[in-house]
Amino acid sequence: MYRYLSQTGASVVLFIFSCLIPSSILFLALQKPWKGRALSNQQVVPSVINGVITALYFILWGKGLKSCGPVRAILAEYSGAVLGVLSAALYGRRGHIWKKVGGLIAMLASFYFLSQGWAMATYSPFNILVQIQFFSLNL
């Protein structure tokens, strides 16, 4: 997706729209919302507000992906989860604090590995081990 957006210069809004249309058609066919109970006026307004916020989120995420690249977009997307776990570890109940801290350390380690390029196959230590094994078999 990043490669397509950065190389072609396509519109982020049009790209996201074209990606979401097939899934929305599929969900309309599966869920059949017209057969259920109609929404009241009190339910329509929050649904519309939620839709606008979700659309804005998708557009901003696509713009961030196009301008910053996939690693930074992933890091920015999960920064709220990191802050939530950190907040829960510091201010939450003290019962399972080491599980929370362990999860936070694992998430921070994964962010570090992503930022070092381990998400790409050429920089992965597993790929390096496979190449070493492949070259040793050829000798």
DSSP file (Angstrom, degrees, kcal/mol; ACC not computed):
  #  RESIDUE AA STRUCTURE BP1 BP2  ACC     N-H-->O    O-->H-N    N-H-->O    O-->H-N    TCO  KAPPA ALPHA  PHI   PSI    X-CA   Y-CA   Z-CA
    1    1 A M     >        0   0    0      0, 0.0     4,-2.6     0, 0.0     5,-0.2   0.000 360.0 360.0 360.0 -45.3    0.0    0.0    0.0
    2    2 A Y  H  >  +     0   0    0      1,-0.2     4,-2.8     2,-0.2     5,-0.3   0.922 360.0  50.5 -62.1 -43.7    2.8    2.4    0.9
    3    3 A R  H  > S+     0   0    0      1,-0.2     4,-2.4     2,-0.2     5,-0.3   0.912 111.6  48.1 -61.9 -42.6    4.7    1.6   -2.3
    4    4 A Y  H  > S+     0   0    0      1,-0.2     4,-2.0     2,-0.2     6,-0.5   0.935 114.7  45.0 -63.3 -46.5    1.5    2.2   -4.4
    5    5 A L  H  X S+     0   0    0     -4,-2.6     4,-1.0     1,-0.2     5,-0.2   0.886 117.9  42.9 -67.0 -38.6    0.7    5.5   -2.7
    6    6 A S  H  < S+     0   0    0     -4,-2.8    -1,-0.2    -5,-0.2    -2,-0.2   0.858 118.9  41.4 -78.8 -34.3    4.3    6.8   -2.8
    7    7 A Q  H  < S+     0   0    0     -4,-2.4    -2,-0.2    -5,-0.3    -3,-0.2   0.868 122.1  36.2 -83.4 -36.1    5.2    5.8   -6.4
    8    8 A T  H  < S-     0   0    0     -4,-2.0    -3,-0.2    -5,-0.3    -2,-0.2   0.720  92.9-135.0 -90.5 -20.7    1.9    6.6   -8.2
    9    9 A G     <  +     0   0    0     -4,-1.0    -4,-0.1    -5,-0.4    -3,-0.1   0.788  42.2 172.2  71.2  26.7    1.0    9.8   -6.3
   10   10 A A        -     0   0    0     -6,-0.5     2,-0.3    -5,-0.2    -1,-0.2  -0.246  41.3 -92.5 -68.2 156.6   -2.6    8.6   -6.0
   11   11 A S     >  -     0   0    0      1,-0.1     4,-2.2     2,-0.0     5,-0.2  -0.526  26.2-145.0 -70.4 132.0   -5.1   10.4   -3.9
   12   12 A V  H  > S+     0   0    0     -2,-0.3     4,-2.7     2,-0.2     5,-0.2   0.902  99.5  51.3 -65.3 -41.4   -5.3    9.0   -0.3
   13   13 A V  H  > S+     0   0    0      1,-0.2     4,-2.4     2,-0.2    -1,-0.2   0.928 112.0  45.7 -63.5 -45.2   -9.0    9.7   -0.1
   14   14 A L  H  > S+     0   0    0      2,-0.2     4,-2.4     1,-0.2    -1,-0.2   0.887 113.0  51.0 -65.4 -38.7   -9.7    7.9   -3.4
   15   15 A F  H  X S+     0   0    0     -4,-2.2     4,-1.6     2,-0.2    -2,-0.2   0.935 112.5  44.7 -64.6 -46.6   -7.5    5.0   -2.5
   16   16 A I  H  X S+     0   0    0     -4,-2.7     4,-2.2     1,-0.2    -2,-0.2   0.901 113.0  52.2 -65.0 -40.0   -9.1    4.5    0.9
   17   17 A F  H  X S+     0   0    0     -4,-2.4     4,-1.8    -5,-0.2    -1,-0.2   0.921 109.6  48.7 -60.8 -44.4  -12.6    4.9   -0.7
   18   18 A S  H  < S+     0   0    0     -4,-2.4    -1,-0.2     1,-0.2    -2,-0.2   0.779 112.6  49.1 -69.7 -25.0  -11.8    2.2   -3.3
   19   19 A C  H  X S+     0   0    0     -4,-1.6     4,-0.7    -5,-0.2    -1,-0.2   0.844 113.9  44.5 -78.5 -34.5  -10.5   -0.2   -0.5
   20   20 A L  H  X S+     0   0    0     -4,-2.2     4,-2.3     1,-0.2     5,-0.2   0.729  97.5  72.4 -85.6 -22.0  -13.5    0.3    1.7
   21   21 A I  H  X S+     0   0    0     -4,-1.8     4,-2.3     2,-0.2     5,-0.2   0.939  97.6  47.4 -61.2 -49.1  -16.2    0.0   -1.0
   22   22 A P  H  > S+     0   0    0      0, 0.0     4,-2.2     0, 0.0    -1,-0.2   0.911 114.2  47.5 -60.8 -39.5  -15.8   -3.8   -1.6
   23   23 A S  H  X S+     0   0    0     -4,-0.7     4,-2.5     1,-0.2    -2,-0.2   0.885 111.1  50.9 -69.2 -35.9  -15.8   -4.6    2.2
   24   24 A S  H  X S+     0   0    0     -4,-2.3     4,-2.2     2,-0.2    -1,-0.2   0.888 110.1  49.7 -68.7 -36.2  -18.9   -2.4    2.7
   25   25 A I  H  X S+     0   0    0     -4,-2.3     4,-2.1     2,-0.2    -2,-0.2   0.913 111.3  49.9 -65.1 -41.8  -20.8   -4.2   -0.1
   26   26 A L  H  X S+     0   0    0     -4,-2.2     4,-2.2    -5,-0.2    -2,-0.2   0.925 112.1  46.7 -62.4 -45.0  -19.8   -7.5    1.5
   27   27 A F  H  X S+     0   0    0     -4,-2.5     4,-2.9     1,-0.2     5,-0.4   0.857 109.6  54.2 -68.4 -33.9  -21.0   -6.5    4.9
   28   28 A L  H  X S+     0   0    0     -4,-2.2     4,-1.7     1,-0.2    -1,-0.2   0.918 111.1  46.1 -62.6 -41.4  -24.2   -5.1    3.5
   29   29 A A  H  < S+     0   0    0     -4,-2.1    -2,-0.2     1,-0.2    -1,-0.2   0.879 118.9  41.0 -68.7 -37.2  -24.9   -8.4    1.8
   30   30 A L  H  < S+     0   0    0     -4,-2.2    -2,-0.2    -5,-0.2    -3,-0.2   0.897 123.2  34.6 -78.6 -41.3  -24.0  -10.4    5.0
   31   31 A Q  H  < S-     0   0    0     -4,-2.9    -3,-0.2    -5,-0.2    -2,-0.2   0.753  81.9-156.2 -91.0 -24.2  -25.7   -8.3    7.7
   32   32 A K    ><  -     0   0    0     -4,-1.7     3,-1.6    -5,-0.4     4,-0.3   0.949  11.7-174.9  48.2  66.9  -28.8   -7.1    5.8
   33   33 A P  G >  S+     0   0    0      0, 0.0     3,-0.8     0, 0.0    -1,-0.1   0.718  74.3  67.9 -67.4 -18.9  -29.3   -4.0    7.9
   34   34 A W  G 3  S+     0   0    0      1,-0.2    -2,-0.1    -6,-0.2     4,-0.1   0.640  94.2  58.5 -74.7 -13.2  -32.6   -3.1    6.1
   35   35 A K  G <  S+     0   0    0     -3,-1.6    -1,-0.2    -4,-0.1     3,-0.1   0.590  97.4  73.5 -90.9 -10.8  -34.3   -6.2    7.6
   36   36 A G  S <  S-     0   0    0     -3,-0.8     2,-0.2    -4,-0.3    -4,-0.0  -0.084  99.3 -58.8 -91.6-167.8  -33.7   -5.2   11.2
   37   37 A R        -     0   0    0      1,-0.1    -1,-0.2    -2,-0.0     2,-0.1  -0.502  59.9-111.1 -73.0 139.5  -35.2   -2.7   13.6
   38   38 A A        -     0   0    0     -2,-0.2     2,-0.2     1,-0.1    -1,-0.1  -0.387  32.9-107.6 -71.5 149.0  -34.9    1.0   12.4
   39   39 A L        -     0   0    0     -2,-0.1    -1,-0.1     1,-0.1     2,-0.1  -0.522  30.1-127.3 -76.0 143.0  -32.6    3.3   14.3
   40   40 A S    >>  -     0   0    0     -2,-0.2     4,-1.5     1,-0.1     3,-1.0  -0.373  29.0-102.7 -80.3 169.0  -34.2    6.0   16.5
   41   41 A N  H 3> S+     0   0    0      1,-0.3     4,-1.3     2,-0.2    -1,-0.1   0.825 122.8  58.6 -62.9 -31.0  -33.2    9.6   16.1
   42   42 A Q  H 34 S+     0   0    0      1,-0.2    -1,-0.3     2,-0.2    -3,-0.0   0.747 109.8  43.7 -70.3 -22.5  -31.1    9.3   19.3
   43   43 A Q  H <> S+     0   0    0     -3,-1.0     4,-1.3     2,-0.1    -2,-0.2   0.711 105.3  61.9 -92.8 -23.4  -29.1    6.5   17.6
   44   44 A V  H  X S+     0   0    0     -4,-1.5     4,-2.5     2,-0.2     5,-0.2   0.928  99.5  53.3 -70.2 -44.8  -28.6    8.2   14.2
   45   45 A V  H  X S+     0   0    0     -4,-1.3     4,-2.4     1,-0.2     5,-0.2   0.932 110.8  44.4 -61.8 -49.5  -26.7   11.2   15.4
   46   46 A P  H  > S+     0   0    0      0, 0.0     4,-2.5     0, 0.0    -1,-0.2   0.861 112.7  54.1 -62.9 -31.9  -24.0    9.3   17.3
   47   47 A S  H  X S+     0   0    0     -4,-1.3     4,-2.1     2,-0.2    -2,-0.2   0.912 110.1  45.8 -66.5 -41.4  -23.7    6.9   14.4
   48   48 A V  H  X S+     0   0    0     -4,-2.5     4,-2.3     2,-0.2    -1,-0.2   0.915 113.3  49.5 -66.9 -42.7  -23.1    9.8   11.9
   49   49 A I  H  X S+     0   0    0     -4,-2.4     4,-2.4     1,-0.2    -2,-0.2   0.916 111.1  50.0 -62.3 -42.7  -20.6   11.4   14.3
   50   50 A N  H  X S+     0   0    0     -4,-2.5     4,-2.4     1,-0.2    -1,-0.2   0.897 110.1  51.0 -62.0 -40.5  -18.8    8.0   14.7
   51   51 A G  H  X S+     0   0    0     -4,-2.1     4,-2.3     2,-0.2    -2,-0.2   0.897 110.3  48.5 -63.9 -40.8  -18.7    7.7   10.9
   52   52 A V  H  X S+     0   0    0     -4,-2.3     4,-2.4     2,-0.2    -2,-0.2   0.919 112.9  47.5 -66.0 -43.4  -17.2   11.1   10.4
   53   53 A I  H  X S+     0   0    0     -4,-2.4     4,-2.4     2,-0.2    -2,-0.2   0.906 112.7  49.2 -65.0 -41.0  -14.6   10.5   13.0
   54   54 A T  H  X S+     0   0    0     -4,-2.4     4,-2.5     2,-0.2    -2,-0.2   0.904 111.1  49.6 -64.8 -41.3  -13.7    7.2   11.5
   55   55 A A  H  X S+     0   0    0     -4,-2.3     4,-2.3     2,-0.2    -2,-0.2   0.914 111.4  48.9 -63.6 -42.4  -13.4    8.7    8.0
   56   56 A L  H  X S+     0   0    0     -4,-2.4     4,-2.6     2,-0.2     5,-0.2   0.899 110.3  52.1 -63.2 -40.3  -11.2   11.4    9.3
   57   57 A Y  H  X S+     0   0    0     -4,-2.4     4,-2.6     2,-0.2    -2,-0.2   0.932 110.0  48.0 -61.0 -46.4   -9.0    8.8   11.1
   58   58 A F  H  X S+     0   0    0     -4,-2.5     4,-2.4     2,-0.2    -2,-0.2   0.902 112.7  48.7 -62.4 -41.0   -8.6    6.8    7.9
   59   59 A I  H  X S+     0   0    0     -4,-2.3     4,-2.4     2,-0.2    -2,-0.2   0.935 113.6  45.6 -65.8 -45.7   -7.7    9.9    5.9
   60   60 A L  H  X S+     0   0    0     -4,-2.6     4,-2.4     2,-0.2    -2,-0.2   0.880 112.5  51.8 -65.7 -36.6   -5.2   11.1    8.4
   61   61 A W  H  X S+     0   0    0     -4,-2.6     4,-2.4    -5,-0.2    -2,-0.2   0.919 110.9  47.9 -64.5 -42.8   -3.7    7.6    8.7
   62   62 A G  H  X S+     0   0    0     -4,-2.4     4,-2.3     2,-0.2    -2,-0.2   0.898 111.8  49.3 -64.3 -41.0   -3.4    7.4    4.9
   63   63 A K  H  X S+     0   0    0     -4,-2.4     4,-2.2     2,-0.2     5,-0.2   0.906 112.4  48.6 -64.2 -40.9   -1.7   10.8    4.8
   64   64 A G  H  X>S+     0   0    0     -4,-2.4     4,-2.8     2,-0.2     5,-0.6   0.888 110.9  50.6 -65.8 -38.4    0.7    9.8    7.5
   65   65 A L  H  X5S+     0   0    0     -4,-2.4     4,-1.2     1,-0.2    -2,-0.2   0.906 112.6  46.9 -63.4 -41.7    1.5    6.5    5.7
   66   66 A K  H  <5S+     0   0    0     -4,-2.3    -2,-0.2     1,-0.2    -1,-0.2   0.873 121.3  35.2 -69.8 -37.4    2.2    8.4    2.5
   67   67 A S  H  <5S+     0   0    0     -4,-2.2    -2,-0.2    -5,-0.2    -3,-0.2   0.829 130.3  26.2 -89.5 -32.0    4.4   11.0    4.1
   68   68 A C  H  <5S-     0   0    0     -4,-2.8     4,-0.3    -5,-0.2    -3,-0.2   0.704 102.2-119.3-106.8 -23.5    6.2    9.1    6.9
   69   69 A G     X< -     0   0    0     -4,-1.2     4,-1.6    -5,-0.6    -1,-0.2  -0.301  36.2 -68.0 101.6 169.0    6.3    5.5    5.7
   70   70 A P  H  > S+     0   0    0      0, 0.0     4,-2.3     0, 0.0     5,-0.2   0.849 123.5  54.8 -70.0 -35.8    4.9    2.3    7.1
   71   71 A V  H  > S+     0   0    0      1,-0.2     4,-2.5     2,-0.2     5,-0.2   0.948 111.9  42.9 -66.5 -46.7    7.1    1.9   10.2
   72   72 A R  H  > S+     0   0    0     -4,-0.3     4,-2.5     1,-0.2    -1,-0.2   0.852 112.4  54.5 -67.8 -32.6    6.3    5.3   11.6
   73   73 A A  H  X S+     0   0    0     -4,-1.6     4,-1.9     2,-0.2    -1,-0.2   0.909 110.6  46.1 -66.0 -40.2    2.6    4.9   10.8
   74   74 A I  H  X S+     0   0    0     -4,-2.3     4,-1.7     2,-0.2    -2,-0.2   0.915 113.0  49.9 -66.5 -42.8    2.6    1.6   12.7
   75   75 A L  H  < S+     0   0    0     -4,-2.5     4,-0.4     1,-0.2    -2,-0.2   0.911 112.8  46.5 -62.7 -41.8    4.4    3.2   15.6
   76   76 A A  H >< S+     0   0    0     -4,-2.5     3,-0.7     1,-0.2     4,-0.4   0.856 109.1  55.9 -68.8 -33.6    2.0    6.1   15.7
   77   77 A E  H 3< S+     0   0    0     -4,-1.9     3,-0.3     1,-0.2    -1,-0.2   0.864 114.7  37.2 -67.6 -35.6   -1.0    3.8   15.5
   78   78 A Y  T 3X S+     0   0    0     -4,-1.7     4,-1.8     1,-0.2    -1,-0.2   0.306  86.7  97.3-101.1   8.9    0.0    1.8   18.6
   79   79 A S  H <> S+     0   0    0     -3,-0.7     4,-2.4    -4,-0.4     5,-0.2   0.860  82.2  56.0 -65.9 -32.7    1.3    4.7   20.6
   80   80 A G  H  > S+     0   0    0     -4,-0.4     4,-2.3    -3,-0.3    -1,-0.2   0.871 105.3  51.5 -64.7 -36.2   -2.0    4.9   22.5
   81   81 A A  H  > S+     0   0    0      2,-0.2     4,-2.4    -4,-0.2     5,-0.2   0.901 109.8  49.5 -66.8 -40.1   -1.7    1.3   23.5
   82   82 A V  H  X S+     0   0    0     -4,-1.8     4,-2.5     1,-0.2    -2,-0.2   0.935 113.0  46.3 -63.7 -45.4    1.8    1.8   24.9
   83   83 A L  H  X S+     0   0    0     -4,-2.4     4,-2.6     1,-0.2    -2,-0.2   0.871 111.6  52.7 -66.0 -35.4    0.6    4.9   26.8
   84   84 A G  H  X S+     0   0    0     -4,-2.3     4,-2.5     2,-0.2    -2,-0.2   0.916 111.4  44.9 -65.0 -43.2   -2.5    2.9   28.1
   85   85 A V  H  X S+     0   0    0     -4,-2.4     4,-2.4     2,-0.2    -2,-0.2   0.905 114.2  49.6 -67.3 -40.9   -0.4    0.0   29.3
   86   86 A L  H  X S+     0   0    0     -4,-2.5     4,-2.1    -5,-0.2    -2,-0.2   0.918 112.6  47.4 -63.8 -42.7    2.1    2.4   30.9
   87   87 A S  H  X S+     0   0    0     -4,-2.6     4,-3.1     1,-0.2     5,-0.4   0.907 112.5  49.1 -64.4 -42.1   -0.7    4.3   32.6
   88   88 A A  H  X S+     0   0    0     -4,-2.5     4,-1.5     1,-0.2    -1,-0.2   0.873 111.6  50.0 -65.6 -35.9   -2.3    1.1   33.8
   89   89 A A  H  < S+     0   0    0     -4,-2.4    -1,-0.2    -5,-0.2    -2,-0.2   0.880 119.3  36.7 -69.6 -36.6    1.0   -0.1   35.2
   90   90 A L  H  < S+     0   0    0     -4,-2.1    -2,-0.2    -5,-0.2    -3,-0.2   0.878 134.8  18.3 -83.9 -38.2    1.7    3.1   37.0
   91   91 A Y  H  < S+     0   0    0     -4,-3.1    -3,-0.2    -5,-0.2    -2,-0.2   0.499 105.7  87.1-115.3  -5.4   -1.8    4.1   38.2
   92   92 A G  S  < S-     0   0    0     -4,-1.5    -4,-0.0    -5,-0.4     5,-0.0   0.012  92.1 -53.6 -83.9-167.9   -3.9    0.9   38.0
   93   93 A R        -     0   0    0      1,-0.1     3,-0.3     3,-0.0    -1,-0.2  -0.358  45.3-133.5 -66.4 150.8   -4.4   -1.9   40.5
   94   94 A R  S >  S+     0   0    0      1,-0.2     3,-0.8    -3,-0.1    -1,-0.1   0.348  77.6 100.9 -89.2   6.1   -1.2   -3.4   41.7
   95   95 A G  T 3  S+     0   0    0      1,-0.2     3,-0.2     2,-0.1    -1,-0.2   0.939  96.2  12.9 -61.8 -55.6   -2.3   -7.1   41.3
   96   96 A H  T 3> S+     0   0    0     -3,-0.3     4,-1.6     1,-0.2     3,-0.4  -0.350  78.2 140.8-119.8  50.5   -0.6   -8.1   38.0
   97   97 A I  H <>  +     0   0    0     -3,-0.8     4,-2.7     1,-0.2     5,-0.2   0.844  69.6  55.8 -66.9 -33.6    1.9   -5.3   37.5
   98   98 A W  H  > S+     0   0    0      1,-0.2     4,-2.3     2,-0.2    -1,-0.2   0.828 105.0  52.8 -72.1 -28.9    4.7   -7.5   36.2
   99   99 A K  H  > S+     0   0    0     -3,-0.4     4,-2.1     2,-0.2    -1,-0.2   0.908 112.1  46.2 -67.0 -40.8    2.5   -8.9   33.5
  100  100 A K  H  X S+     0   0    0     -4,-1.6     4,-2.3     2,-0.2    -2,-0.2   0.923 114.1  46.8 -66.6 -44.2    1.7   -5.3   32.4
  101  101 A V  H  X S+     0   0    0     -4,-2.7     4,-2.5     2,-0.2    -2,-0.2   0.891 111.4  52.3 -66.1 -38.6    5.3   -4.2   32.5
  102  102 A G  H  X S+     0   0    0     -4,-2.3     4,-2.3     2,-0.2    -1,-0.2   0.905 110.2  48.0 -63.2 -41.3    6.4   -7.4   30.6
  103  103 A G  H  X S+     0   0    0     -4,-2.1     4,-2.3     2,-0.2    -2,-0.2   0.888 111.3  51.0 -64.8 -39.0    3.8   -6.6   27.9
  104  104 A L  H  X S+     0   0    0     -4,-2.3     4,-2.6     2,-0.2    -2,-0.2   0.908 110.5  48.6 -64.2 -42.3    5.0   -3.0   27.7
  105  105 A I  H  X S+     0   0    0     -4,-2.5     4,-2.4     2,-0.2    -2,-0.2   0.904 111.5  50.0 -65.1 -41.0    8.7   -4.1   27.4
  106  106 A A  H  X S+     0   0    0     -4,-2.3     4,-2.2     2,-0.2    -2,-0.2   0.903 112.1  47.7 -63.8 -40.3    7.7   -6.6   24.7
  107  107 A M  H  X S+     0   0    0     -4,-2.3     4,-2.1     2,-0.2    -2,-0.2   0.915 112.2  48.6 -67.8 -42.1    5.8   -3.9   22.8
  108  108 A L  H  X S+     0   0    0     -4,-2.6     4,-2.2     2,-0.2    -2,-0.2   0.883 110.8  51.8 -64.6 -37.5    8.7   -1.4   23.1
  109  109 A A  H  X S+     0   0    0     -4,-2.4     4,-2.6     2,-0.2    -1,-0.2   0.906 108.8  50.2 -64.6 -40.6   11.1   -4.1   21.9
  110  110 A S  H  X S+     0   0    0     -4,-2.2     4,-2.3     1,-0.2    -2,-0.2   0.890 109.5  51.3 -65.9 -36.8    8.9   -4.8   18.9
  111  111 A F  H  X S+     0   0    0     -4,-2.1     4,-2.4     2,-0.2    -1,-0.2   0.902 110.1  50.2 -63.8 -40.0    8.8   -1.0   18.1
  112  112 A Y  H  X S+     0   0    0     -4,-2.2     4,-1.4     2,-0.2    -2,-0.2   0.937 111.1  47.7 -63.0 -45.8   12.6   -0.9   18.3
  113  113 A F  H  <>S+     0   0    0     -4,-2.6     5,-2.4     1,-0.2     6,-0.3   0.884 111.8  50.6 -64.7 -37.6   13.0   -3.8   16.0
  114  114 A L  H ><5S+     0   0    0     -4,-2.3     3,-1.4     1,-0.2     5,-0.4   0.912 108.9  51.5 -63.7 -41.5   10.5   -2.3   13.5
  115  115 A S  H 3<5S+     0   0    0     -4,-2.4    -1,-0.2     1,-0.3    -2,-0.2   0.755 105.1  57.0 -69.4 -22.2   12.4    1.0   13.6
  116  116 A Q  T 3<5S-     0   0    0     -4,-1.4    -1,-0.3    -5,-0.2    -2,-0.2   0.445 123.7-102.6 -86.5   0.3   15.7   -0.8   12.9
  117  117 A G  T X 5S+     0   0    0     -3,-1.4     3,-1.3    -4,-0.2     6,-0.4   0.624  79.3 135.0  93.9  14.3   14.2   -2.3    9.7
  118  118 A W  T 3 < +     0   0    0     -5,-2.4    -4,-0.2     1,-0.3    -3,-0.1   0.610  63.1  71.9 -73.6  -8.6   13.5   -5.8   10.9
  119  119 A A  T 3  S+     0   0    0     -5,-0.4     2,-0.3    -6,-0.3    -1,-0.3   0.744  86.0  77.7 -75.3 -21.3   10.1   -5.6    9.2
  120  120 A M  S X> S-     0   0    0     -3,-1.3     3,-1.0    -6,-0.1     4,-0.7  -0.696  87.0-129.8 -88.3 142.7   11.8   -5.9    5.9
  121  121 A A  T 34 S+     0   0    0     -2,-0.3     3,-0.5     1,-0.3     6,-0.2   0.811 103.0  59.2 -63.5 -31.6   13.0   -9.4    4.9
  122  122 A T  T 34 S+     0   0    0      1,-0.2    -1,-0.3     5,-0.1    -4,-0.1   0.781 110.6  40.6 -72.7 -24.2   16.5   -8.3    4.1
  123  123 A Y  T <4 S+     0   0    0     -3,-1.0    -1,-0.2    -6,-0.4    -2,-0.2   0.479  87.5 113.4-100.4  -3.2   17.2   -6.9    7.5
  124  124 A S     X  -     0   0    0     -4,-0.7     4,-1.9    -3,-0.5     3,-0.1  -0.452  66.3-138.3 -70.6 137.2   15.5   -9.7    9.5
  125  125 A P  H  > S+     0   0    0      0, 0.0     4,-2.1     0, 0.0    -1,-0.1   0.812 105.7  57.6 -64.7 -27.1   17.9  -11.8   11.6
  126  126 A F  H  > S+     0   0    0      2,-0.2     4,-2.1     1,-0.2     5,-0.1   0.891 105.4  49.3 -68.7 -38.0   15.9  -14.8   10.5
  127  127 A N  H  > S+     0   0    0      2,-0.2     4,-2.4     1,-0.2    -1,-0.2   0.880 109.4  52.4 -66.7 -37.7   16.6  -14.0    6.9
  128  128 A I  H  X S+     0   0    0     -4,-1.9     4,-2.3     2,-0.2    -2,-0.2   0.911 109.5  49.1 -64.4 -41.5   20.3  -13.6    7.7
  129  129 A L  H  X S+     0   0    0     -4,-2.1     4,-2.4     2,-0.2    -2,-0.2   0.894 110.8  50.2 -64.4 -39.3   20.3  -17.1    9.3
  130  130 A V  H  X S+     0   0    0     -4,-2.1     4,-2.6     2,-0.2    -2,-0.2   0.902 110.8  49.4 -65.2 -40.6   18.5  -18.6    6.3
  131  131 A Q  H  X S+     0   0    0     -4,-2.4     4,-2.7     2,-0.2    -2,-0.2   0.904 110.7  49.6 -65.5 -40.7   21.1  -17.0    4.0
  132  132 A I  H  X S+     0   0    0     -4,-2.3     4,-2.1     1,-0.2    -2,-0.2   0.926 113.4  46.3 -63.2 -43.7   24.0  -18.3    6.0
  133  133 A Q  H  X S+     0   0    0     -4,-2.4     4,-1.6     2,-0.2    -2,-0.2   0.893 112.8  50.5 -65.5 -39.2   22.4  -21.8    6.1
  134  134 A F  H  X S+     0   0    0     -4,-2.6     4,-1.4     1,-0.2    -2,-0.2   0.913 111.8  46.9 -65.4 -42.7   21.8  -21.6    2.3
  135  135 A F  H  X S+     0   0    0     -4,-2.7     4,-1.0     1,-0.2    -1,-0.2   0.848 109.8  53.6 -69.5 -32.5   25.3  -20.6    1.5
  136  136 A S  H  < S+     0   0    0     -4,-2.1    -1,-0.2     1,-0.2    -2,-0.2   0.826 107.5  51.7 -71.1 -29.4   26.8  -23.3    3.8
  137  137 A L  H  < S+     0   0    0     -4,-1.6    -1,-0.2     1,-0.2    -2,-0.2   0.829 107.7  52.7 -72.6 -31.2   24.7  -25.9    1.9
  138  138 A N  H  <        0   0    0     -4,-1.4    -1,-0.2     1,-0.2    -2,-0.2   0.715 360.0 360.0 -77.4 -20.4   26.1  -24.6   -1.4
  139  139 A L     <        0   0    0     -4,-1.0    -1,-0.2    -5,-0.1    -2,-0.2   0.494 360.0 360.0 -79.4 360.0   29.7  -24.9   -0.4
